[in-house]
Amino acid sequence: MSRHVPVLLHEVIDSLQLKPGIKVIDCTLGDAGHSEAILERTAPTGKLLGLDADAESLLRAKQYLYNFGERATFVRSNFARLEEIAQAEQFVPVEAILFDLGWSSPQFEERGRGFSFEKDEPLDMRYGVNAQPGGESQTAAQVINSLSEVELAKIFKMYGEEKFSGEIAKAIIQARKVQPIERTTQLVAVILDVYRTALHSTKEVPWIGGLHPATKVFQALRIVVNEELTVLKKVLPQAVNILAPGGRLAVISFHSLEDRIVKHFFQSQEHKTIKIITKKPLVATEAELSTNPRARSAKLRVVEKN
């Protein structure tokens, strides 16, 4: 399995103002690309607390960070419980916190949980099974097969910004009357059929501006299944709470819904608890984009605790 390439790595390391010996929390450990660089920069005695909801991710991260020994601590959990975990691990106050809200592509494309529309897999889409706040969360298949046409259309429009949200919702209702939609290939077939009809296209996959037609619906389901936006709203105040004065919080978002939540929260707290370091979000350089095109939509916002 290939290792996920961390986005905006230099920008993250520079903007967190890392120094030897400090404590840092990586709330989205993934393949530990950011964490590895953080541990190198905070050597010889800096400590890292890494969180991930996915058990397999933690195993991979432990292998990548093996050489750092006791300096790295790992907790399997959704970051919704950040403050509670930081207290339990005696990581409060902490000098730097990072959220990389993008999902690690190698991490999930090879999990067989239905994150990729290019493979035939069960429609699950849960990051960490049973690792959600409140226990078991619904799978993507349960969402697709239980919600009404109106509810599905709303999800696709709100969380995927999908222009054919109504048509796709209607087609899903028709398809599931014949048999439940339980695999990625079934859902993709429904979406492609809608796009071919709407665009009067005979192409098997009518790509739109470089995007596969299933991209936005899959994004919307992933957000709903993992309650991503709700969890993000809950965790940002916790992150500010546990930061030491002068400590920095960095958040990388990948779509406008997340970025809006981060931006509005930071603006609401400016002059109260934090000062905004990045007046405009930092984005990838052309050099980075040439080697890692997935960084194209990444936006980094950084604040400092008062």
Contacts in CASP RR format, 6 or more apart in sequence:
PFRMAT RR
TARGET T0000
AUTHOR 0000-0000-0000
METHOD contacts of the structure
MODEL  1
MSRHVPVLLHEVIDSLQLKPGIKVIDCTLGDAGHSEAILERTAPTGKLLG
LDADAESLLRAKQYLYNFGERATFVRSNFARLEEIAQAEQFVPVEAILFD
LGWSSPQFEERGRGFSFEKDEPLDMRYGVNAQPGGESQTAAQVINSLSEV
ELAKIFKMYGEEKFSGEIAKAIIQARKVQPIERTTQLVAVILDVYRTALH
STKEVPWIGGLHPATKVFQALRIVVNEELTVLKKVLPQAVNILAPGGRLA
VISFHSLEDRIVKHFFQSQEHKTIKIITKKPLVATEAELSTNPRARSAKL
RVVEKN
1 60 0 8 1.000
1 106 0 8 1.000
1 110 0 8 1.000
2 106 0 8 1.000
3 31 0 8 1.000
3 33 0 8 1.000
3 64 0 8 1.000
3 106 0 8 1.000
4 30 0 8 1.000
4 31 0 8 1.000
4 33 0 8 1.000
4 104 0 8 1.000
4 105 0 8 1.000
4 106 0 8 1.000
4 107 0 8 1.000
5 291 0 8 1.000
5 292 0 8 1.000
5 294 0 8 1.000
6 12 0 8 1.000
6 31 0 8 1.000
6 33 0 8 1.000
6 34 0 8 1.000
6 37 0 8 1.000
6 100 0 8 1.000
7 100 0 8 1.000
7 102 0 8 1.000
7 252 0 8 1.000
7 284 0 8 1.000
7 288 0 8 1.000
7 292 0 8 1.000
7 294 0 8 1.000
7 295 0 8 1.000
7 298 0 8 1.000
8 252 0 8 1.000
8 282 0 8 1.000
8 283 0 8 1.000
8 284 0 8 1.000
8 288 0 8 1.000
8 295 0 8 1.000
8 298 0 8 1.000
8 300 0 8 1.000
9 33 0 8 1.000
9 34 0 8 1.000
9 37 0 8 1.000
11 282 0 8 1.000
11 300 0 8 1.000
12 34 0 8 1.000
12 37 0 8 1.000
12 98 0 8 1.000
12 250 0 8 1.000
12 252 0 8 1.000
12 300 0 8 1.000
13 37 0 8 1.000
13 38 0 8 1.000
13 41 0 8 1.000
15 248 0 8 1.000
15 250 0 8 1.000
15 277 0 8 1.000
15 278 0 8 1.000
15 282 0 8 1.000
15 300 0 8 1.000
15 302 0 8 1.000
16 24 0 8 1.000
16 38 0 8 1.000
16 96 0 8 1.000
16 98 0 8 1.000
16 248 0 8 1.000
16 250 0 8 1.000
16 302 0 8 1.000
17 96 0 8 1.000
17 247 0 8 1.000
17 248 0 8 1.000
18 24 0 8 1.000
18 38 0 8 1.000
18 41 0 8 1.000
18 42 0 8 1.000
18 96 0 8 1.000
19 42 0 8 1.000
19 95 0 8 1.000
20 42 0 8 1.000
20 43 0 8 1.000
20 44 0 8 1.000
20 45 0 8 1.000
20 46 0 8 1.000
21 42 0 8 1.000
21 44 0 8 1.000
21 45 0 8 1.000
21 46 0 8 1.000
21 47 0 8 1.000
22 42 0 8 1.000
22 46 0 8 1.000
22 47 0 8 1.000
22 95 0 8 1.000
22 96 0 8 1.000
23 46 0 8 1.000
23 47 0 8 1.000
23 48 0 8 1.000
23 49 0 8 1.000
23 91 0 8 1.000
23 94 0 8 1.000
23 95 0 8 1.000
23 96 0 8 1.000
24 38 0 8 1.000
24 42 0 8 1.000
24 46 0 8 1.000
24 47 0 8 1.000
24 48 0 8 1.000
24 49 0 8 1.000
24 94 0 8 1.000
24 95 0 8 1.000
24 96 0 8 1.000
24 97 0 8 1.000
24 98 0 8 1.000
25 48 0 8 1.000
25 49 0 8 1.000
25 50 0 8 1.000
25 51 0 8 1.000
25 82 0 8 1.000
25 86 0 8 1.000
25 91 0 8 1.000
25 94 0 8 1.000
25 96 0 8 1.000
25 97 0 8 1.000
25 98 0 8 1.000
25 242 0 8 1.000
26 32 0 8 1.000
26 34 0 8 1.000
26 35 0 8 1.000
26 38 0 8 1.000
26 48 0 8 1.000
26 49 0 8 1.000
26 50 0 8 1.000
26 51 0 8 1.000
26 98 0 8 1.000
26 100 0 8 1.000
27 50 0 8 1.000
27 51 0 8 1.000
27 79 0 8 1.000
27 82 0 8 1.000
27 97 0 8 1.000
27 98 0 8 1.000
27 99 0 8 1.000
27 235 0 8 1.000
27 239 0 8 1.000
28 51 0 8 1.000
28 52 0 8 1.000
28 79 0 8 1.000
28 98 0 8 1.000
28 99 0 8 1.000
28 100 0 8 1.000
28 101 0 8 1.000
28 102 0 8 1.000
29 35 0 8 1.000
29 50 0 8 1.000
29 51 0 8 1.000
29 52 0 8 1.000
29 57 0 8 1.000
29 58 0 8 1.000
29 61 0 8 1.000
29 74 0 8 1.000
30 52 0 8 1.000
30 54 0 8 1.000
30 57 0 8 1.000
30 60 0 8 1.000
30 61 0 8 1.000
30 100 0 8 1.000
30 104 0 8 1.000
30 107 0 8 1.000
31 57 0 8 1.000
31 60 0 8 1.000
31 61 0 8 1.000
31 64 0 8 1.000
31 104 0 8 1.000
31 106 0 8 1.000
31 107 0 8 1.000
32 60 0 8 1.000
32 61 0 8 1.000
32 64 0 8 1.000
32 65 0 8 1.000
33 64 0 8 1.000
34 98 0 8 1.000
34 100 0 8 1.000
35 48 0 8 1.000
35 50 0 8 1.000
35 61 0 8 1.000
35 64 0 8 1.000
35 65 0 8 1.000
35 72 0 8 1.000
36 64 0 8 1.000
36 65 0 8 1.000
36 68 0 8 1.000
38 48 0 8 1.000
38 96 0 8 1.000
38 98 0 8 1.000
39 46 0 8 1.000
39 48 0 8 1.000
39 65 0 8 1.000
39 68 0 8 1.000
39 71 0 8 1.000
39 72 0 8 1.000
42 48 0 8 1.000
45 71 0 8 1.000
46 71 0 8 1.000
47 71 0 8 1.000
47 72 0 8 1.000
47 73 0 8 1.000
47 91 0 8 1.000
48 65 0 8 1.000
48 68 0 8 1.000
48 71 0 8 1.000
48 72 0 8 1.000
48 73 0 8 1.000
49 73 0 8 1.000
49 74 0 8 1.000
49 75 0 8 1.000
49 85 0 8 1.000
49 86 0 8 1.000
49 89 0 8 1.000
49 91 0 8 1.000
49 94 0 8 1.000
50 61 0 8 1.000
50 72 0 8 1.000
50 73 0 8 1.000
50 74 0 8 1.000
50 75 0 8 1.000
51 74 0 8 1.000
51 75 0 8 1.000
51 76 0 8 1.000
51 77 0 8 1.000
51 78 0 8 1.000
51 79 0 8 1.000
51 82 0 8 1.000
51 85 0 8 1.000
52 58 0 8 1.000
52 61 0 8 1.000
52 74 0 8 1.000
52 76 0 8 1.000
52 77 0 8 1.000
53 76 0 8 1.000
53 77 0 8 1.000
53 78 0 8 1.000
53 79 0 8 1.000
53 127 0 8 1.000
53 128 0 8 1.000
53 131 0 8 1.000
53 132 0 8 1.000
54 76 0 8 1.000
54 107 0 8 1.000
54 111 0 8 1.000
54 127 0 8 1.000
54 128 0 8 1.000
54 131 0 8 1.000
55 76 0 8 1.000
55 128 0 8 1.000
55 131 0 8 1.000
56 107 0 8 1.000
56 111 0 8 1.000
57 104 0 8 1.000
57 107 0 8 1.000
58 74 0 8 1.000
58 76 0 8 1.000
60 107 0 8 1.000
61 74 0 8 1.000
62 72 0 8 1.000
62 74 0 8 1.000
65 72 0 8 1.000
73 89 0 8 1.000
73 91 0 8 1.000
75 85 0 8 1.000
75 89 0 8 1.000
76 131 0 8 1.000
77 85 0 8 1.000
77 131 0 8 1.000
78 127 0 8 1.000
78 128 0 8 1.000
78 131 0 8 1.000
78 132 0 8 1.000
78 133 0 8 1.000
78 231 0 8 1.000
79 99 0 8 1.000
79 231 0 8 1.000
79 235 0 8 1.000
80 133 0 8 1.000
80 231 0 8 1.000
80 234 0 8 1.000
80 235 0 8 1.000
81 133 0 8 1.000
82 235 0 8 1.000
82 238 0 8 1.000
82 239 0 8 1.000
82 242 0 8 1.000
83 92 0 8 1.000
83 238 0 8 1.000
83 241 0 8 1.000
83 242 0 8 1.000
85 91 0 8 1.000
86 92 0 8 1.000
86 94 0 8 1.000
86 242 0 8 1.000
87 242 0 8 1.000
91 242 0 8 1.000
92 242 0 8 1.000
93 242 0 8 1.000
93 243 0 8 1.000
93 244 0 8 1.000
93 245 0 8 1.000
94 242 0 8 1.000
94 243 0 8 1.000
94 244 0 8 1.000
94 247 0 8 1.000
95 243 0 8 1.000
95 244 0 8 1.000
95 246 0 8 1.000
95 247 0 8 1.000
95 248 0 8 1.000
96 247 0 8 1.000
96 248 0 8 1.000
96 249 0 8 1.000
96 250 0 8 1.000
97 239 0 8 1.000
97 242 0 8 1.000
97 243 0 8 1.000
97 248 0 8 1.000
97 249 0 8 1.000
97 250 0 8 1.000
98 249 0 8 1.000
98 250 0 8 1.000
98 251 0 8 1.000
98 252 0 8 1.000
99 235 0 8 1.000
99 239 0 8 1.000
99 249 0 8 1.000
99 250 0 8 1.000
99 251 0 8 1.000
99 252 0 8 1.000
100 252 0 8 1.000
101 228 0 8 1.000
101 232 0 8 1.000
101 251 0 8 1.000
101 252 0 8 1.000
101 253 0 8 1.000
101 254 0 8 1.000
101 258 0 8 1.000
102 252 0 8 1.000
102 253 0 8 1.000
102 254 0 8 1.000
102 298 0 8 1.000
103 115 0 8 1.000
103 127 0 8 1.000
103 222 0 8 1.000
105 294 0 8 1.000
108 115 0 8 1.000
108 116 0 8 1.000
108 127 0 8 1.000
109 115 0 8 1.000
109 116 0 8 1.000
109 119 0 8 1.000
112 119 0 8 1.000
112 121 0 8 1.000
112 122 0 8 1.000
112 124 0 8 1.000
113 121 0 8 1.000
113 122 0 8 1.000
113 124 0 8 1.000
113 125 0 8 1.000
113 126 0 8 1.000
114 121 0 8 1.000
114 122 0 8 1.000
114 123 0 8 1.000
114 124 0 8 1.000
114 125 0 8 1.000
114 140 0 8 1.000
114 184 0 8 1.000
115 125 0 8 1.000
115 218 0 8 1.000
115 222 0 8 1.000
116 184 0 8 1.000
117 184 0 8 1.000
117 187 0 8 1.000
117 188 0 8 1.000
117 212 0 8 1.000
117 214 0 8 1.000
117 215 0 8 1.000
117 218 0 8 1.000
118 212 0 8 1.000
119 184 0 8 1.000
120 183 0 8 1.000
120 184 0 8 1.000
120 185 0 8 1.000
121 183 0 8 1.000
121 184 0 8 1.000
122 139 0 8 1.000
122 141 0 8 1.000
122 182 0 8 1.000
122 183 0 8 1.000
122 184 0 8 1.000
123 139 0 8 1.000
123 140 0 8 1.000
123 141 0 8 1.000
123 144 0 8 1.000
123 181 0 8 1.000
123 182 0 8 1.000
123 183 0 8 1.000
123 184 0 8 1.000
123 186 0 8 1.000
123 187 0 8 1.000
123 221 0 8 1.000
124 139 0 8 1.000
124 140 0 8 1.000
124 141 0 8 1.000
125 139 0 8 1.000
125 140 0 8 1.000
125 218 0 8 1.000
125 221 0 8 1.000
125 222 0 8 1.000
125 225 0 8 1.000
125 226 0 8 1.000
126 132 0 8 1.000
126 137 0 8 1.000
126 139 0 8 1.000
126 225 0 8 1.000
126 226 0 8 1.000
127 226 0 8 1.000
129 136 0 8 1.000
130 136 0 8 1.000
132 226 0 8 1.000
132 227 0 8 1.000
133 227 0 8 1.000
133 231 0 8 1.000
137 225 0 8 1.000
137 226 0 8 1.000
137 227 0 8 1.000
138 146 0 8 1.000
138 225 0 8 1.000
139 225 0 8 1.000
140 221 0 8 1.000
140 222 0 8 1.000
140 225 0 8 1.000
141 180 0 8 1.000
141 181 0 8 1.000
141 182 0 8 1.000
143 155 0 8 1.000
143 221 0 8 1.000
143 224 0 8 1.000
143 225 0 8 1.000
144 152 0 8 1.000
144 172 0 8 1.000
144 176 0 8 1.000
144 181 0 8 1.000
144 187 0 8 1.000
144 221 0 8 1.000
145 176 0 8 1.000
145 180 0 8 1.000
145 181 0 8 1.000
145 182 0 8 1.000
147 155 0 8 1.000
148 173 0 8 1.000
149 166 0 8 1.000
149 169 0 8 1.000
149 170 0 8 1.000
149 172 0 8 1.000
149 173 0 8 1.000
150 169 0 8 1.000
152 165 0 8 1.000
152 166 0 8 1.000
152 168 0 8 1.000
152 169 0 8 1.000
152 172 0 8 1.000
152 173 0 8 1.000
153 165 0 8 1.000
153 166 0 8 1.000
153 168 0 8 1.000
153 169 0 8 1.000
153 170 0 8 1.000
154 165 0 8 1.000
155 165 0 8 1.000
155 220 0 8 1.000
155 221 0 8 1.000
155 224 0 8 1.000
156 162 0 8 1.000
156 165 0 8 1.000
156 166 0 8 1.000
156 168 0 8 1.000
156 169 0 8 1.000
156 216 0 8 1.000
156 217 0 8 1.000
156 220 0 8 1.000
157 165 0 8 1.000
157 166 0 8 1.000
158 220 0 8 1.000
159 219 0 8 1.000
159 220 0 8 1.000
159 223 0 8 1.000
159 224 0 8 1.000
159 229 0 8 1.000
159 257 0 8 1.000
160 216 0 8 1.000
160 217 0 8 1.000
160 219 0 8 1.000
160 220 0 8 1.000
160 223 0 8 1.000
160 255 0 8 1.000
160 257 0 8 1.000
161 216 0 8 1.000
161 256 0 8 1.000
162 168 0 8 1.000
162 216 0 8 1.000
162 217 0 8 1.000
162 220 0 8 1.000
164 194 0 8 1.000
164 195 0 8 1.000
164 198 0 8 1.000
167 194 0 8 1.000
167 197 0 8 1.000
167 198 0 8 1.000
168 190 0 8 1.000
168 191 0 8 1.000
168 194 0 8 1.000
168 217 0 8 1.000
171 190 0 8 1.000
171 191 0 8 1.000
171 193 0 8 1.000
171 194 0 8 1.000
172 181 0 8 1.000
172 187 0 8 1.000
172 190 0 8 1.000
175 181 0 8 1.000
175 186 0 8 1.000
175 190 0 8 1.000
181 187 0 8 1.000
181 190 0 8 1.000
187 214 0 8 1.000
187 217 0 8 1.000
188 214 0 8 1.000
191 213 0 8 1.000
191 214 0 8 1.000
191 217 0 8 1.000
192 204 0 8 1.000
192 205 0 8 1.000
192 206 0 8 1.000
192 213 0 8 1.000
192 214 0 8 1.000
194 213 0 8 1.000
195 201 0 8 1.000
195 206 0 8 1.000
195 208 0 8 1.000
195 213 0 8 1.000
196 202 0 8 1.000
196 203 0 8 1.000
196 206 0 8 1.000
199 206 0 8 1.000
205 212 0 8 1.000
205 213 0 8 1.000
206 213 0 8 1.000
207 213 0 8 1.000
219 255 0 8 1.000
222 228 0 8 1.000
223 229 0 8 1.000
223 257 0 8 1.000
228 258 0 8 1.000
229 257 0 8 1.000
229 258 0 8 1.000
229 261 0 8 1.000
232 258 0 8 1.000
232 261 0 8 1.000
232 262 0 8 1.000
233 261 0 8 1.000
233 265 0 8 1.000
236 251 0 8 1.000
236 261 0 8 1.000
236 262 0 8 1.000
236 265 0 8 1.000
237 265 0 8 1.000
239 249 0 8 1.000
240 249 0 8 1.000
240 269 0 8 1.000
240 273 0 8 1.000
240 274 0 8 1.000
240 303 0 8 1.000
240 305 0 8 1.000
243 249 0 8 1.000
243 305 0 8 1.000
244 305 0 8 1.000
245 305 0 8 1.000
245 306 0 8 1.000
246 304 0 8 1.000
246 305 0 8 1.000
246 306 0 8 1.000
247 304 0 8 1.000
247 305 0 8 1.000
248 277 0 8 1.000
248 302 0 8 1.000
248 303 0 8 1.000
248 304 0 8 1.000
248 305 0 8 1.000
249 274 0 8 1.000
249 302 0 8 1.000
249 303 0 8 1.000
249 304 0 8 1.000
249 305 0 8 1.000
250 300 0 8 1.000
250 301 0 8 1.000
250 302 0 8 1.000
251 262 0 8 1.000
251 300 0 8 1.000
251 301 0 8 1.000
251 302 0 8 1.000
252 298 0 8 1.000
252 299 0 8 1.000
252 300 0 8 1.000
253 259 0 8 1.000
253 262 0 8 1.000
253 298 0 8 1.000
253 299 0 8 1.000
253 301 0 8 1.000
254 297 0 8 1.000
254 298 0 8 1.000
254 299 0 8 1.000
255 297 0 8 1.000
259 281 0 8 1.000
259 299 0 8 1.000
259 301 0 8 1.000
262 301 0 8 1.000
263 281 0 8 1.000
263 301 0 8 1.000
266 274 0 8 1.000
266 276 0 8 1.000
266 301 0 8 1.000
266 303 0 8 1.000
267 276 0 8 1.000
269 303 0 8 1.000
270 276 0 8 1.000
270 303 0 8 1.000
272 306 0 8 1.000
273 305 0 8 1.000
273 306 0 8 1.000
274 303 0 8 1.000
274 304 0 8 1.000
274 305 0 8 1.000
274 306 0 8 1.000
275 303 0 8 1.000
275 304 0 8 1.000
275 306 0 8 1.000
276 301 0 8 1.000
276 302 0 8 1.000
276 303 0 8 1.000
277 302 0 8 1.000
277 303 0 8 1.000
277 304 0 8 1.000
278 300 0 8 1.000
278 301 0 8 1.000
278 302 0 8 1.000
281 299 0 8 1.000
281 300 0 8 1.000
281 301 0 8 1.000
282 299 0 8 1.000
282 300 0 8 1.000
282 301 0 8 1.000
282 302 0 8 1.000
283 298 0 8 1.000
283 299 0 8 1.000
283 300 0 8 1.000
284 292 0 8 1.000
284 295 0 8 1.000
284 296 0 8 1.000
284 298 0 8 1.000
288 295 0 8 1.000
289 295 0 8 1.000
289 296 0 8 1.000
END
